[in-house]
Structure formats: C-alpha cells, structure tokens
C-alpha cells in the first residue's frame, strides 16, 4: 500500500482529533489540578485540626503527615466527581434542543464536553494512583518492594480483590466506573468505524458511570460520612443533572424513532428521570440516603460484590442488545444528518 493510500485510508480511531482535544484539555486539566490541591489542603487541615468526621470512623488517620497520600487520593476523587458532574451537564446540554438563553454555541459546548471528559478520566486515574501509593506505603510487612507493589496493585486495580470493610464494595464500584469510563468516553473518536448510532448507544450508557461514581462517593467516601450538610449538598447537585436528563428526553436534539420499542424506552427513561428528581428532593429534605448515621454502629453492607457483578452483567447485556439493534437498522436507515455528524469531527 502506498503512502498516499495509507494517509487517505480512514483509521479505526481518530488519533488526530484525540491529540487536538488533549492539547485543548491542558487548560482544563490545569484548573482541575489547582482545585485538587485546594481540596487536598482543606482535607489535610480538617484532619490536622481534628474536626473531620472521618476520624469518627477511622481514628488511625489522625496523623495527617503520615497519611498525606490518602488525602491526596481523596482530593483527586472529589475533583474527579466535580468534573464528571460538569461533563455530564455539558453533554446533556449538547444533546438537547437548542436553549435560547445559552450564551455559547453548540459547537463550543461540545468542545468543552470532550475536554472535560478527558480531564475526568485523568482525575479518576489520579484518584486510583494515590490510593495505590498509599497501599504501597502501608504494606511494610511484606518482603521487598516487589511484594509491596504487587499487593497494592491488586488491591487498587483488580475489581473485587480488596476484601476489607466497606472497601470491598466501594473500591469495586469505583473501579467499574473507571474501567467503563475509558472505552465509553473514548468511543467518540472511533465513531466513524462503529457508526453514529452505535456510538450514541455507547455514549448514552456512560450515564451509568456517573451514577456509579456518585454512589461510590456518597455511600462509601470517608469524607462525607456523618457530614450531613456536605452530603446533602452533593445530593442537591444531582437535581440539575436529573432535570437536564428529563429535558433531554422530552426535547431531544434530533427526531426520535417512533417504533414501539423506542416509545417504550423513552417512557421508561422519563419515568426514571422524574423519579430521580423526587428521590433527590426526599433525600435532601430528610438527610437520609443510606449512608452512615452518627452514633450507630457499623451495620452490614446492603450491597454485596455478587450483586454488583450481576448488575454489571445485566448492564453489558443491555448495551449489547441496543448496539445490536443499532447495527441492524443503521445500514438501511442512516439519515443524511447522521452521515454528516460522522464526518463533522473536529480537525
């Protein structure tokens, strides 16, 4: 194959657009790192002064200097959740009908959505890396750096391997969110190969990643245990997400399908979004979200790893079914607008 043919042949992954978005995300990532450091200082000072409610559960963390890598891990986790919230909001705005009050163009919103998505994935990795580093430090009883590093790697990066306390489910859920975010988030750059309909199915399912991230943080994040006002504030931040999702379902940017399965799917999705809004309001009003309660001893976990594995398998099966359906109808029913969407990637 000649050099000209190699250049003209479309790649399965749009590395050019990916590199451009990486460069564009530098400013965004820099802002995220600054905010992460601010969160780290805040967490560190709360521990150092003894006012953090985390010490009610894990008093051994009172030595802020010794466990500084753990607090760096927590800081990256909070900034990752913040950026996940931002990128989900931008994505829902982009996929809804044009809102007249928005001061920026749809193209600008889409650009921000892509760059914040890349930053979110990087922050999630930073969150896991600093937990890995803390585990390496803690594994002092193991012989040699090889044993310490391998044990820390397994506990941090192998789903379901960590087997202590709430972490046996919390870390599992967080890892699933991280590992799902990478292919689902980067599917945008392979949409020419997989097709616009298939890409939209994969990209829409990334909302599950966001739900897993919020679940991981609210029910198992040590920094929100017992801190009622802070935990309630995080819940309230989910209201605009649910409201935008409902708006997106009621007024999508493109004409929805009219088949019976399409109508049923939209009805179920709208009902779930409306129920989420009611649930968040109820949780914010009552202050009870299933997390820990001050003065109540450690109860058993309501969710097991087996349940999470089953949920993952159901999720994969559902996405696979929707992708199969998209592949079946795409060749015959691909519209001109969809073809233009595939070809209009940033360059």
N, C-alpha and C positions, 0 to 999 in steps of 0.2 A: 504494500500500500504506500503510495507517495505521500510526501509531507503535506501537500495541499489537501489530499483526501483525508488525512488524519485530522487536520485543522477543521475541515468542513463537517466531519462526522460528529453528530451530537453525542455528548458524553452522558452517561447514566446519572452523573452527579455534576451539578453546575458549580464547579470549583471557582470559576471567575466571579460569579455573584457572591459565593460564600466568602471569598477573600475580600471583596469590596465591603460586605456587611461587617466582617471582622474589623476592618480599618475604621468603618463608621462607628463601631461599638466601642472604640477606645475611650472616647469622652464619656460615654455612658458608664463604662466599666470603672473609669477613674472616679466618677461621682459615687458609684456603688462602694468602692474601696474606702473612700473618705467616710461615708456613712457607716460602713462596717467598723472602722476604727473608733468612731464616736460611740457606737453601741458597745464596743468592747470596753472602752473607758468607763461607760455608765455601769455595765455589769460588774466590772472589776471593783469599782468604788462601792457599789452596793454590798458586795461580798466583804470587802476590806473593812467596811464600817459595821457589818453585822446586821444590816436591815433587810437583806434579801430573804424572801420566804423560802428560797431553795434550801437554806440551812435548816429549816424545819424537817426536811426530808433526808438530806444528806449533809449532816453537820461536819463530816470529814473534809468538805470542800471549803471550809472556813479559811484555809491558808491560800489567799488569793495569789501569792507569788508562786507557790508550788504548782497550782493548777491553772496557770495562766493560759495554757494551750487549750484546756477545756472551755474556758470563757471565750477564747478566740473562735473555737468551734461554734459556740452558741451565737456569737456575734455574726458569723457568716450565715448561720441558719436563719436568723431574723432578717438579715438583709436579703437573703435569697427569697424568703417568703414575701417581703415587700416588693421585690422586683417581679416575682411571679404574679402578684396582685396587679401590678402596673401593666405587665404584658398581656394578661388576660383581659383587663379593661380595654386596652388598645385593640386587641383582637376582636372583641365583641363590638366595639365602635366601628371597626373596619368592615365587619361582615353584616352590619345593619344598614338600613336605608339611610341616605344622607340626612344628617341632622343640621338644620339651617343655622343653629346657634354656634356650631363649631367654627372657631377662627382659623383652622388649618385645613388643608386639602386632604382628601382620602389617601393620596399617594404618600403624603408626609406621615400620616398616621400608620400606614402600612410599613414605612421605613422604620419608624420608632418601634413598631411591634416586632420586627425582625431583630433589631439590635438589642432590645431589652430581653428578647427570648434567649439570645446567645449569652448575654450577661447573666441571666438567671441560671443557665446550665453551669457556667463557670463558678458562680457563687455556691451552687449546690455541691460542686466538686470540692470547693474550698471548705465547706462545712464538713464533708466526709474526711478530707485530708487531715484537718486539725484534730478530729476525733481519733484518726489513725495514729497521729503523732503522740497524742496523749496516752493511747493504749501502749505504744512502744515504750514510753517512759514508765508506765505502771508495771510492765512485765519484767520487773527486775529479778524475779525469782527464776526466770528461765535462763538457761545457759547460752551465752553468746548472742551477738546481735542478730544472727540468722533466725534463731528460735523466737526471739522477741519480736522481730519484724514480721515473721510469718504468722505468728499467733495474732498480732494486731491487724494484719491484713485480712485474715479470715473473719475475725470479729467485726471488722468495719465494712468490708466489701462483699462478703458472701451472704446472700439473703438467707435468713433463718439460722445462721451459725451462732450468733450471740445468744447466750442462754441464761442471762441473769436479770431478774426483776422485770420491770416494765420494758426494759430494753429489748427483750427477746421478741416483742411485738413492735415496739416503737422503731427500732433500727430497721427491722424488716420492712415496715411500711415506708420509711424514708428511702430505703434502697430501691424499692419498687418504683417510687416516684422518680428517683434519679435515673434509673435504667430505662424507664419508659419515656422520660423527657428527651433523651438523646435521639432515638430514632423518630419519634413523633414530631419533635421540634425541627429536626433537620430534614424531614420529608419534603419540605418546601423546595429544597434545592434538587430534588430528584423527581419533581412533578412532571417533567417532560417525558421521563421514562415510564412512570407508573400511571400517568394520565390524571387529568384535572379532577375527575370525580373520585377516583381512588384517593388522591391526595387530600381532598376535602374531608373524606371519611376519616382518614388517619389524623388529620389536623384537628377535627372537631373532637375526637376522642381524647385529646390532650387535656380537656377539662377534668378528666378523671385524675390526671397527675396533680392538678391543682387541689382537688378535693383530698387526695392522699397527703399532700403537703400540709394543708390546714389541719387535717386530722392528726398527723404526726406531731404537729406543734402544739395544738390546743390540749390534747388529751395526754401527751407524754413529754412535752417540753418542760424542763425543770423550772424555767424562769416564769412560767405562768401558773404553776401550782400555788394555790391559795391567794394569789394576787388578783382578787376579784375584779377590781376596776380595769386592770390591764387586760385580763382575759375577756371581759365584756367588750372592751374597745376593739379587740381583734375580731370578735364575733360581729360587731356592728359594721366593720369594714366589708363584711361579706354581703351586706344589703345591696350596695350598688352593683356588685357582681351579679347577684340574682335578678335585680331589676333590669340590668342591661341584657342578661340572657333572655329574660321574658320578652323584652322589647325586640331582641334579635329574632325570637321565634314568632312573634306576632307580625313583625315587619321586616322580613329578610331582604337583603340587598338584591338578590336575584329571585326570579319567579320560581316558587317551589313546585314540586311534582304534585299531580292530582290523583295518583293511584291510591288504592285503598290502604296499602302499607304505608305510603307517605303520609296520608291523613292521620292514620293511627299513631305513627311515630311522633308527629307534631303535637297531637293531643296529649300523649303521654309526657313529652318533654315540657309542654306548657304547664301541665299539672304539677310536675316535679319542681319547676322553677317557682311557681306560685306557692307550693307547699314549703319550699326552702325559705321564702320571704317570711311566711308565717312562723316557721320554726325559729329563725334567727331573732325575730321580734320577741317570741316567747322566751327564748334563752336569755336575751338581753334584759328582759323585764324581771325574770326570776333569778338570774345569776346561776342557774344550774344547767350544766352542759355535759354532765357525765364525768367530769374531771375530779380531782381530789377535793375533799372537803376538810377544812381545818378542824382538828380535834377528833377526827375519825381515823381509826387505824387502817393500815393497808389492807384493802379488800382484794379478792382475787380478780384477775383480768376478765373482763366481759367478752373479750375477743381473743381467740387463740390463733396460733400460726396456721393450723389446719383450715380455719375459716378464711384466713387471708389467702392461702393457696387456692382454695375453692373459688373465692371471688376473682382472683387473677385468671384462673382458667375460664370462668364464665365471661369475663371481660374480653379475653383473647378470642373466644368463640364468637362473641357478638360482633367484634370488629371484623373478624374473618368473614362472617356471613354478610355484613354490609359491604365489605370490599368485593366479595364475590358478586354480589348483586350489582355493584357499580361497574365491575368489569363486564358483566353480561349486557348491560344497557348502554355502556359508553360507546362502543364502536358504531352502533346504529343510530344513536340519539344525541351524539355530541353536537352541541349548537355552535353557531359561529362565535358567539360571545365566549364560550368555553375555550374554543381554539385560540382566540385572541388572548385570553387570560394566560394560557400556557406559554404563548410566545412573548408576553409583555414583561418578562423578568427584568430586574434592574441590571444594567451593564455599565 
